Amino acid sequence: MPVILTCTDGSLYAPSIYQHAAWAAARLSGSIEILHVIDHHREHSPIIDISGAIGFNAAAELTEELVKLEEAQGRVARLKGKAILEDARRQLANIGDTQVSVTQRHGSLIETLEELEPHAELVVVGKRGEHAGAVQSPLGSNLEDLVRISVRPVLVASRLFKPIQRFLIAFDNSPSARKAVAYAAESPLLRGLECHLVMVGRADAAHSAALEEARAELTRAGHTVAAKLKPGKPAPVLAATVTETAIDLLVMGAYGHSHIREFIVGSTTTQVVRSCAIPVLMLR
């Protein structure tokens, strides 16, 4: 049975994350594994060696208190994680009868996903995490790194869930975009949904040929495809198309192979995910 690996931190996005996971599980006839990771670097205050500043006896007493504080923080983090997982199980039980399991780990979310995601069919995360704010605020701190290392498609949940009836593939003929087209053609996740295919760029022979090839692949798979080549810059054009066409899900290839941070932050992928208030399915 396919596994939908669903990451949660109990943030404002959590209810939507669970609803997107339930939708995917129903489409893929799969089960849901809820994952919560306790990151010690985030949950714990560091113990600072200040013995040389205040004297040995005072420092020893302070260190003992700091150790107790760290242990208490650890207990609180574990209890918080347990409550988050119990709430996730409860919310999913109210949504439907999908098989649900829960997993709590300690350490880095990225390292944990590298270990767990190979057995999953799909990874579901929120666009923003525990400290989510406005729609245009920065993306979740782990999202970019997660998508970069993922070997599975990543469904990035929007703030609110609504039924998904039509999807748009953002196509630029890159390897990841061609992978997105192949996934849409083959996976039951998108089967039977209204399909739109948009390429942003010059109206030349090369772009037209690439777009037609992608459209033909989707058509052979049984999709009825509305394909368009539009001029302009990808992020604003795609955001406008999503709004104008009432798209429910954006499908796109993810980041390239560069690990230079400024390239990631300024990438088209990040701009599009940030500007579109709908879920995004990304494939690397």
N, C-alpha and C positions, 0 to 999 in steps of 0.2 A: 504493500500500500504506500503510495507517495506520501512523504512527510513535508508539511509546511512548517518550517522552522521560524518561529515568531518571537522577535526580540521585544522585551518590554522593560521599562524602568518606572512604570506607574505614573507617567506624565499625563498631561492633558490630552495627549494623542492616543493614550492607551485604549479607550473604547473604540476608536476608529481603527486602530491596529487590529484589534480582535475581530471586528466586523469584516475588514478586508481579508484577514486570514480565513474566516469562516466562508466567505465568498469563494476564495481560491480553493479551499478544501472541497467545497461542494462541486466546483467545476472540474476538479482533478480527481474526484472520488478518493480523497486522501484524508490523513489524520493531521492533527495540529500538535506540535511540540512547543510549549511556551518556555522561553529561555530568559532568565534574569541573572545578570552577572554583577557580583559585588566587586567593585574596583577598589582595592585597598588604597590606592593613591588618592582617590576622591573621597572615600569615607573616613579616613583616619588622619588625625593631626600628627605631624612628624614630631618625634622626641628629639629635642635639641640638647646637645652637650654644652652646658654653661658652667661646668664645675670650676673652670678657671676664673670665672667672673664673680661668683658669689661665695666661693669657699666650699670645701669638700662636704661638710656635714649638711649644709643647706641644700647643696646640689643633690646629694644622695636622697634626701627626703623629697625634694621636688621630682626627681626622676621616678621614685616609687609612685608618687601621685599621678605622674604622666602615664606610667605603665597601666595603672588602674583605669585611667581615663581612656586609654586606647582599647583596653579590654571591654570597657563599657560601650564604647563606640562600635566595636565589633559585634557585640550582642545586639545592639540597636539595629545595626545594618542587617543582621541575619533575620531579626524579627520583622523588619520592614520588608525585606525580600520575600519572606514567607507570606506576609499579608498581601503583597502584590500578586503573588502566584495564586493564592486562594481566591482573590478577587477576579483574576483573569479566568480561572476555571469556572467561577460562578457566572460571569458575564457570558462566557461561551456556552454554558449550559442553557442560558436563557435565549440564546440565538438559535440553537438547533441541537441536533443529536450527534454532532461530529465527535469522533474519538479524540480525547485531549490528554496529553501528558505534560508534566511540568518538570523543569530542570533548573536547579540553582547552582551556579559555579562561582568561584572566587578567582579574581585575576583580571586580565584584560579582555574586553569584549572582542577585540579583533583576533587575538590569539585563540580565544574560545571558539569563535566562528570558524577559523581555519581548521580547527579540529572537528567540529560537529557538522559543518555544512555539506561535506561530501556525501553524506547519507540522505540529504534533503533534496526535494524536487524544486523548492522555491524558498527564498528567505523574505520575510516580511518585517519591515522596520517603519518607524515614524519619521516624518520629514525633519522633525525637531524633537529634542529630548526633554529631560526633566525641567529645564529652565526655559522652555519655549515661551516666546512672546508674540510679537506681531507677525503678520504674514510675511513681511519683508525682512524679518530678522535673519541672522546667519543660520545656515543649516546646522543640523545636529553635529556635534564635534566629531563623532565617529563615522558619520554617513559616507563622506568621501573616501576615507580609508577602507571602509567596509566594502564599498562597491569596487574599489580598485583590486582588492584581494579575492573577491568572490568568484567562485567557479560555477555558481548557480545564478539564475535570474534573481534580481532583487526587486521586490514590489515595495515602493516607498509610499506609505499611506499618507493621505492628506488629513487635515484637521478634522473633517467630518466625512462620514461615509454616505454615499448615495448609490442606488442601484446602477450597475455598469451595463449600458446598452450599446454604446458606440465607442470605438477606440481610434486613435490616430497614431500612425507610425511616422516618426520624424526620420526621414531618410536622406543620407548624404553620401551613400555608396561607399562608406568606410567599411572595414571588416566587421566592426561591431554593429553597424546599421544593417548590413547584410545578414548578420546573425539574428538580429531582431526580426527581420522579415521571415527568415527560416523558422524561427520559433513561432511566430504568429501563424505560419502556414501549417505547422505540424502539431502544435500543442492544443489539447482540449480546452485550455484555459480561455482561449479567445474564440473558439468555434461557435459560429452562429451569430456573432455580434456584428453590428454594422462597422465596416472597415473603411477608414480614410487613410490615404498615403500622401504625404506632403514632402516635397523637396524644395529647399530654399537655395536659390542661386540663379545664375544667368540662364536665359532660355536659349541654350545652344544644343547642338546635336549630341554631344557627349552626355549632358545631363538628361536630355530627353530619352536617350537610349537606355541609360541606367534606370531611370524611373519606370520605363515601359517593361524592362526585364523584371523589376521587383513586382510590378503590378501583375504581370503574367504568372509569376510564381504563386502569388496569393490567389489569383483566379483559379489556377489549376487545383489548388487545395480546397476550393469550394466557396471562397469569399467573393462577394460582390464588392468591388473596390472603386471608390471615388479617388482618383489620383490627380494631383495638381503640382505644377512647378511654379513657384512663386519667387519674385525678386525681393531683395532686401537682406536684412541681417537675421540670422536664425532665431535668436531668442525672442525679439519682439514680434516677428512674423508668426512664430509658432504659438506664442501666448495669445495673439489676436485671433488666430484660427481656432484655437481651443474654445475661446469665448463665442465667436461667431457661429460655430458649428455645433455648439453644445456638446463638446466631447467629454466623455466620462473618464477616460483613461488614456494617458500618453505613453507610447511605447518607443523606446529609443536606445541606441547604442550608448555606452557609457564612456568614461574618460579614456584617453589614449594611454600610452605607456610611460609618459614622463612622470618622474617622481619629484620634480622640482615644485615646491609649494606654490610659488607665484603663478605657475602655469595652471595648477589645479584650481586655485581660487578664481582665476580669471577665465576659466574655461566656459565654453558654450553650454556644456552639461550642467554646470552649477547655475548659470544664469537662467536656463530653462526651468530647472527644478524649482528654483526660488520664485520665479515669476508666475508659474502655473499653479492655481489653487485646486488641482486635481491630483489623484494618485498617478505615480509614474512607475512604469515597469522598465527596468534598465538591465541591459545585457552587455557584458564586457567581451 
